[in-house]
Amino acid sequence: MKRSLRRALWAGAVVAVTVAMVPVTTAFGAGTVTTTFTKAQDWGTGHETRVTVTNGSSATVSTWRIEFDLPSGTTISSSWDADVTSSGNHYVAVKKSWGGALAPGASFSWGYNGTGAYKAPLNCTVNGAACGGGTPPPTTPPPTTTPP
């Protein structure tokens, strides 16, 4: 009887710990990491942009990845405080290896110089979600429905 009671208690403890862990795992995704682009300077043939990543979540964010497109006629010629790569007009910026984690409520800024007049980035995501918060933008237009 003692052995079966011990097994039942052990199984109950395992279930309780497993159930208790679910909210903790979910909490890491709570809140939103956002990104804003601010025109610092624009001299017509070029511009400087400041990009700010803000951790609006309740957990520390160890890394960030920003993906965005620049409109035709605008390119990044140099950047600082982020590793930036491109394919055509699609850009990916990631945290530098020396950059620390973002604590809840903390922000980090990096920047770039671009060619052409300043134009706001398009299709921006940070860590897979929309830069302004919320869910990732759709990659294709939603299907149209025809009324019956």
Number of C-alpha atoms within 10 A of each C-alpha: 5 7 8 9 10 11 11 12 12 12 12 12 12 12 12 11 11 11 11 11 11 10 10 11 10 9 12 13 13 13 15 22 27 22 21 14 16 13 14 14 14 17 11 10 11 17 22 21 21 17 19 16 21 21 23 20 20 15 17 15 19 11 14 17 16 22 23 19 20 20 14 10 12 20 24 21 11 12 18 13 17 20 14 19 14 14 8 10 15 17 18 18 19 18 19 14 10 8 13 12 15 21 16 17 13 15 15 16 15 17 20 19 20 22 18 17 17 25 17 14 17 12 15 22 24 23 16 15 18 21 25 15 15 14 12 16 14 9 7 6 7 7 6 6 6 5 4 3
